[in-house]
């Protein structure tokens, strides 16, 4: 970057086209080089540069580890494609092999490099006297984006290099070899970025052309989630109570500000993921039209049926009338009619055998069965799926957005942190019951112990945040992955006669989770090879 040039897309990407816009950082081709002075000579160009940074944000697909199908790498589901997230279930992945989350290392550090470039040359950008808030707003957005990228790297790799200057992959070797910073230093860095951004950003935008850009509310949501991770057992093995207290305080601030600024719970849980814009969503990304349906809808409806819930996930849904798990004899569960009377979120999340979807019944053992050599669970995703999409005729596509943060999560962040800090007080009950009541579920029973409330919150998070790229990381930060992601998981089979339908649950897959190394991701071996003999402080993740 010292040669005063940056490698930059001449065709700038806009926020709305982020999902389809591909960055092209090539090795110093003269025709692709634009002088820094030209890029930052107008505030319009500077904003287009920032727009390009937004393309590093996650969406539903394989562009990074925050995708819909990461659910198949934990106790939510299973893929039928062998080259996807189910590699985590076999325990066979390593730094040298492809594993889907490895792309995050490159994607987020590229985004960080772009943020650092903008911040370095920020003073070159002329202010617009007619819009004095424009320039500082862009700076606030960039601080927020950098904080978000680091928050992802933190949850995936733990200790990570912190870069605050624009390091080019084509620069001198001495620029590239940074040590991995401690958890504490990463938290301080991210908090500092978010504090720097807060004064320049509004809680929300009234201008519809700015929807999707970072806000002060986004920053609070990032901080809330990251501090919850920092307080959790994986990152806090000594259970320092001050971390839980801080996490609770920030989550309360985030929740209060969300509610005060109109980010309230949508009355219809399913619509949070189907409405293009709704009041509960704090930050989201465009998904395009129809691609997720093509990948996830069953074969009988013209899709590929790539991934489906496993039986253990289906069994986690309580009975709506009693609020009890199906294993409780008093729950009202009938094994002959296993899909009747469950938590209403089940019907917004899972397509089950013989259920009507669009114009036909799901036939998981017939036309919806995957092709030879592929095994499926017998269930399909419903969350995010649009009933109007007709894949056979290529019509009825509905634009949707991938949710990055929503108010429902803030309720659960606060409940968890407050319960760990002070126990199950009235505010904890209120936060969890707000989520349950929105779904049509009864309140939690009174008199729960702290441990019982912890289990209740973990259950609620599993159900409420299903398929939102949360569970894969939650079971890690809670240090329960070695239990829930180990051993056999099950599918469903059914047989029908004139008077009855019988369900059986064969083993679908036997899973492996190695607690000595699988809690954090390995750094891709190609990155470690670059460091060989150059920086002894840069070490591979423990266990790898």
FIBASE-348951 format. One record per residue (C-alpha): residue number from 1; x, y, z. Coordinates in steps of 0.5 Angstrom, whole numbers, always signed. Layout:
// residues N
 num     u     v     w
 NUM     X     Y     Z
...
END
This chain:
// residues 544
 num     u     v     w
   1    +0    +0    +0
   2    +6    +5    +1
   3    +6    +6    -7
   4    +0   +10    -6
   5    -4    +5   -10
   6   -10    +0    -8
   7   -13    -5   -12
   8   -20    -3   -13
   9   -26    -5   -17
  10   -27    +0   -22
  11   -34    -2   -23
  12   -37    -1   -16
  13   -41    -5   -12
  14   -48    -3    -9
  15   -50    -5    -2
  16   -57    -8    -6
  17   -52   -12   -11
  18   -48   -15    -5
  19   -50   -22    -6
  20   -48   -22   -13
  21   -42   -18   -13
  22   -35   -21   -13
  23   -29   -17   -11
  24   -23   -18   -16
  25   -17   -17   -12
  26   -11   -19   -17
  27    -4   -18   -17
  28    -2   -11   -19
  29    -5   -11   -26
  30    -3    -4   -28
  31   -10    -3   -32
  32   -14    -5   -25
  33   -10    +0   -21
  34   -13    +7   -19
  35    -9   +12   -15
  36   -11   +13    -8
  37   -12   +20    -9
  38   -17   +19   -15
  39   -21   +14   -10
  40   -22   +18    -5
  41   -22   +25    -8
  42   -30   +25    -8
  43   -34   +23    -2
  44   -39   +19    -7
  45   -33   +15    -9
  46   -31   +14    -2
  47   -38   +11    -1
  48   -37    +6    -7
  49   -31    +4    -3
  50   -35    +2    +3
  51   -40    -1    -1
  52   -35    -6    -3
  53   -33    -8    +4
  54   -40   -10    +5
  55   -39   -15    +0
  56   -35   -19    +6
  57   -41   -20   +10
  58   -44   -26   +11
  59   -51   -29    +7
  60   -54   -35    +7
  61   -50   -39    +2
  62   -43   -42    +2
  63   -39   -35    +1
  64   -37   -36    +9
  65   -38   -40   +15
  66   -45   -36   +17
  67   -49   -40   +12
  68   -56   -44   +13
  69   -53   -51   +12
  70   -48   -50   +18
  71   -53   -53   +22
  72   -51   -59   +19
  73   -45   -59   +22
  74   -48   -59   +29
  75   -54   -63   +32
  76   -59   -59   +28
  77   -59   -63   +21
  78   -55   -67   +16
  79   -53   -65    +9
  80   -54   -70    +3
  81   -48   -67    +0
  82   -41   -70    +2
  83   -37   -64    +1
  84   -41   -59    +5
  85   -41   -58   +13
  86   -42   -65   +15
  87   -35   -66   +14
  88   -35   -63   +21
  89   -39   -69   +23
  90   -34   -74   +21
  91   -28   -71   +25
  92   -24   -72   +19
  93   -22   -65   +17
  94   -15   -62   +18
  95   -12   -55   +17
  96   -10   -58   +10
  97   -16   -61    +8
  98   -22   -56    +5
  99   -27   -55   +11
 100   -32   -49    +9
 101   -31   -45   +15
 102   -23   -44   +13
 103   -26   -39    +8
 104   -27   -34   +13
 105   -20   -33   +15
 106   -19   -30    +8
 107   -26   -27    +7
 108   -26   -23   +14
 109   -18   -21   +13
 110   -19   -18    +6
 111   -25   -14    +9
 112   -21   -12   +15
 113   -15   -10   +10
 114   -21    -6    +6
 115   -23    -2   +13
 116   -16    -1   +14
 117   -15    +2    +8
 118   -21    +7    +8
 119   -19    +9   +15
 120   -11   +11   +13
 121   -14   +15    +7
 122   -20   +18   +11
 123   -17   +25   +11
 124   -17   +25    +4
 125   -24   +25    +3
 126   -27   +32    +2
 127   -33   +33    +6
 128   -40   +35    +3
 129   -42   +42    +6
 130   -49   +40    +4
 131   -49   +33    +8
 132   -44   +34   +14
 133   -46   +28   +17
 134   -44   +24   +11
 135   -37   +23   +12
 136   -37   +21   +19
 137   -42   +16   +18
 138   -38   +13   +13
 139   -32   +12   +18
 140   -37   +10   +23
 141   -40    +4   +18
 142   -32    +2   +17
 143   -31    +2   +24
 144   -37    -3   +25
 145   -35    -7   +19
 146   -28    -8   +22
 147   -31   -10   +29
 148   -36   -15   +26
 149   -31   -18   +22
 150   -26   -19   +28
 151   -32   -22   +32
 152   -33   -27   +27
 153   -25   -29   +27
 154   -26   -29   +35
 155   -31   -34   +36
 156   -28   -38   +30
 157   -21   -38   +32
 158   -20   -35   +39
 159   -14   -32   +39
 160   -13   -28   +32
 161    -8   -23   +29
 162   -10   -16   +30
 163    -9   -11   +24
 164   -10    -4   +25
 165    -6    -2   +18
 166    -7    -4   +11
 167    -3   -10   +10
 168    -3   -12    +3
 169    -1   -19    +1
 170    +4   -17    -4
 171    +8   -12    +1
 172   +14   -14    +4
 173   +14   -21    +8
 174   +15   -17   +15
 175    +8   -14   +14
 176    +5   -20   +14
 177    +7   -24   +20
 178    +3   -22   +26
 179    +2   -26   +33
 180    -4   -28   +35
 181    -7   -23   +40
 182   -10   -25   +47
 183   -18   -26   +48
 184   -17   -20   +52
 185   -14   -16   +47
 186   -19   -18   +42
 187   -25   -15   +46
 188   -21    -9   +47
 189   -20    -8   +40
 190   -27    -9   +38
 191   -30    -5   +44
 192   -26    +1   +42
 193   -28    +0   +34
 194   -35    +0   +36
 195   -34    +6   +41
 196   -31   +10   +36
 197   -37    +9   +31
 198   -43   +10   +36
 199   -42   +18   +36
 200   -43   +18   +28
 201   -48   +13   +27
 202   -56   +13   +28
 203   -60    +8   +31
 204   -64    +7   +25
 205   -65   +10   +18
 206   -71   +14   +16
 207   -68   +14    +9
 208   -70    +7    +5
 209   -64    +8    +1
 210   -59    +7    +7
 211   -63    +1   +10
 212   -58    -5   +11
 213   -52    +0   +13
 214   -49    -1   +19
 215   -52    +3   +25
 216   -51    +5   +32
 217   -56    -1   +34
 218   -52    -6   +30
 219   -46    -4   +34
 220   -49    -5   +40
 221   -52   -12   +38
 222   -45   -14   +36
 223   -42   -12   +42
 224   -48   -16   +46
 225   -46   -22   +42
 226   -39   -22   +43
 227   -39   -20   +50
 228   -43   -26   +51
 229   -38   -31   +48
 230   -33   -28   +52
 231   -36   -29   +59
 232   -38   -37   +56
 233   -34   -43   +59
 234   -30   -44   +52
 235   -27   -37   +53
 236   -28   -36   +61
 237   -26   -43   +64
 238   -25   -40   +71
 239   -32   -37   +70
 240   -30   -30   +72
 241   -37   -27   +74
 242   -35   -20   +72
 243   -35   -22   +65
 244   -42   -24   +66
 245   -44   -18   +69
 246   -41   -14   +64
 247   -45   -18   +58
 248   -51   -17   +62
 249   -50   -10   +63
 250   -49    -9   +55
 251   -54   -14   +53
 252   -59   -10   +57
 253   -57    -3   +54
 254   -58    -6   +47
 255   -65    -9   +48
 256   -67    -3   +51
 257   -65    +1   +46
 258   -67    -4   +41
 259   -74    -3   +44
 260   -74    +4   +44
 261   -72    +5   +37
 262   -78    +1   +34
 263   -74    -6   +34
 264   -79   -10   +37
 265   -81   -17   +36
 266   -85   -19   +30
 267   -92   -22   +32
 268   -91   -28   +27
 269   -85   -32   +28
 270   -85   -34   +21
 271   -85   -28   +18
 272   -79   -25   +21
 273   -75   -29   +16
 274   -80   -28   +10
 275   -82   -21   +10
 276   -77   -17    +6
 277   -77   -12   +12
 278   -79   -12   +19
 279   -79    -9   +25
 280   -75   -14   +29
 281   -69   -15   +24
 282   -63   -10   +26
 283   -58   -12   +21
 284   -59   -17   +15
 285   -56   -18    +8
 286   -60   -19    +1
 287   -61   -26    -1
 288   -63   -26    -8
 289   -69   -29   -11
 290   -70   -37   -11
 291   -63   -39   -10
 292   -64   -42    -3
 293   -71   -45    -5
 294   -67   -49   -10
 295   -62   -51    -5
 296   -66   -53    +0
 297   -73   -55    -2
 298   -75   -62    -3
 299   -74   -66   -10
 300   -81   -67   -11
 301   -82   -59   -11
 302   -76   -58   -16
 303   -71   -57   -11
 304   -64   -61    -9
 305   -66   -62    -2
 306   -59   -61    +1
 307   -60   -61    +8
 308   -65   -63   +13
 309   -66   -63   +21
 310   -64   -69   +24
 311   -69   -73   +29
 312   -66   -70   +35
 313   -67   -63   +33
 314   -75   -65   +32
 315   -75   -68   +39
 316   -73   -62   +42
 317   -79   -58   +41
 318   -84   -58   +47
 319   -91   -59   +47
 320   -95   -53   +46
 321  -101   -54   +51
 322   -96   -56   +57
 323   -89   -53   +55
 324   -86   -60   +57
 325   -81   -64   +53
 326   -84   -70   +50
 327   -80   -75   +54
 328   -84   -72   +60
 329   -90   -77   +61
 330   -94   -71   +63
 331   -93   -67   +56
 332   -99   -70   +52
 333   -94   -73   +47
 334   -97   -78   +43
 335   -92   -82   +39
 336   -97   -85   +34
 337   -98   -77   +32
 338   -91   -74   +33
 339   -92   -68   +30
 340   -99   -66   +33
 341   -99   -60   +38
 342   -92   -58   +38
 343   -89   -52   +40
 344   -91   -47   +34
 345   -84   -45   +32
 346   -84   -53   +30
 347   -89   -52   +24
 348   -85   -45   +22
 349   -78   -49   +22
 350   -79   -56   +20
 351   -83   -60   +14
 352   -84   -67   +16
 353   -86   -73   +13
 354   -93   -73   +10
 355   -94   -65   +11
 356   -97   -61    +6
 357   -93   -56    +2
 358   -95   -52    -3
 359   -99   -57    -8
 360   -97   -64    -5
 361   -95   -68    +1
 362   -88   -69    +3
 363   -86   -76    +1
 364   -79   -77    +4
 365   -79   -84    +2
 366   -81   -83    -5
 367   -81   -78   -10
 368   -77   -73    -5
 369   -72   -79    -3
 370   -65   -76    -5
 371   -61   -80   -11
 372   -57   -86   -10
 373   -51   -86    -5
 374   -54   -80    -1
 375   -58   -81    +5
 376   -63   -76    +8
 377   -66   -75   +15
 378   -73   -75   +12
 379   -75   -68   +14
 380   -74   -61   +10
 381   -72   -54   +12
 382   -78   -50   +12
 383   -75   -43   +16
 384   -74   -38   +10
 385   -77   -42    +5
 386   -83   -39    +1
 387   -89   -43    -1
 388   -90   -39    -7
 389   -84   -41   -10
 390   -85   -45   -16
 391   -78   -48   -18
 392   -81   -52   -24
 393   -84   -46   -28
 394   -79   -41   -25
 395   -84   -37   -22
 396   -87   -34   -15
 397   -80   -32   -13
 398   -80   -28    -7
 399   -74   -23    -5
 400   -72   -25    +3
 401   -66   -22    +7
 402   -61   -27   +11
 403   -62   -24   +18
 404   -55   -22   +22
 405   -58   -20   +28
 406   -65   -19   +31
 407   -68   -17   +37
 408   -70   -24   +39
 409   -63   -26   +40
 410   -62   -20   +45
 411   -67   -22   +49
 412   -64   -29   +50
 413   -57   -26   +51
 414   -59   -22   +57
 415   -63   -27   +60
 416   -57   -32   +59
 417   -52   -27   +62
 418   -56   -24   +67
 419   -58   -31   +70
 420   -50   -33   +70
 421   -49   -26   +74
 422   -54   -26   +79
 423   -59   -32   +78
 424   -66   -33   +75
 425   -69   -26   +78
 426   -75   -23   +75
 427   -72   -20   +69
 428   -69   -27   +67
 429   -76   -30   +67
 430   -79   -24   +63
 431   -74   -24   +58
 432   -75   -31   +56
 433   -82   -31   +57
 434   -83   -26   +52
 435   -80   -30   +47
 436   -84   -36   +49
 437   -90   -32   +49
 438   -89   -29   +42
 439   -89   -36   +39
 440   -95   -38   +43
 441   -92   -42   +49
 442   -93   -42   +56
 443   -89   -39   +61
 444   -83   -42   +64
 445   -85   -45   +71
 446   -83   -41   +77
 447   -78   -43   +82
 448   -72   -45   +77
 449   -65   -46   +80
 450   -60   -43   +76
 451   -58   -49   +73
 452   -65   -51   +71
 453   -66   -44   +68
 454   -59   -45   +64
 455   -62   -51   +61
 456   -68   -47   +60
 457   -65   -42   +56
 458   -60   -46   +52
 459   -66   -50   +50
 460   -70   -44   +48
 461   -64   -41   +44
 462   -64   -48   +40
 463   -71   -47   +38
 464   -72   -40   +37
 465   -65   -39   +33
 466   -65   -45   +29
 467   -62   -45   +23
 468   -59   -38   +24
 469   -52   -40   +24
 470   -52   -40   +32
 471   -52   -47   +35
 472   -46   -49   +31
 473   -42   -44   +36
 474   -47   -44   +42
 475   -45   -51   +43
 476   -38   -50   +43
 477   -38   -44   +47
 478   -42   -47   +52
 479   -37   -53   +52
 480   -42   -58   +50
 481   -41   -60   +43
 482   -37   -66   +46
 483   -43   -69   +48
 484   -49   -67   +43
 485   -44   -67   +37
 486   -41   -74   +39
 487   -45   -81   +37
 488   -51   -83   +33
 489   -56   -79   +31
 490   -63   -81   +28
 491   -67   -80   +22
 492   -75   -82   +21
 493   -78   -88   +17
 494   -85   -89   +17
 495   -90   -94   +14
 496   -97   -93   +12
 497  -103   -98   +13
 498  -111   -97   +12
 499  -111   -95   +20
 500  -105   -93   +22
 501   -98   -90   +21
 502   -92   -93   +24
 503   -85   -89   +25
 504   -79   -91   +27
 505   -72   -88   +28
 506   -66   -91   +25
 507   -59   -89   +26
 508   -57   -84   +20
 509   -50   -82   +22
 510   -45   -83   +28
 511   -41   -77   +29
 512   -34   -75   +32
 513   -32   -69   +36
 514   -25   -69   +39
 515   -25   -64   +45
 516   -18   -64   +44
 517   -18   -59   +38
 518   -25   -59   +35
 519   -27   -53   +39
 520   -23   -48   +35
 521   -22   -48   +28
 522   -15   -49   +25
 523   -11   -44   +21
 524   -11   -46   +14
 525    -5   -50   +13
 526    -3   -45    +7
 527    -3   -39   +12
 528    +2   -43   +17
 529    +6   -45   +11
 530    +7   -37   +10
 531   +10   -36   +17
 532   +14   -42   +17
 533   +21   -40   +20
 534   +19   -33   +20
 535   +15   -31   +26
 536   +15   -36   +32
 537   +10   -33   +36
 538    +5   -34   +30
 539    +2   -41   +32
 540    -3   -46   +30
 541    -9   -47   +34
 542    -8   -52   +40
 543    -9   -59   +38
 544    -8   -58   +31
END
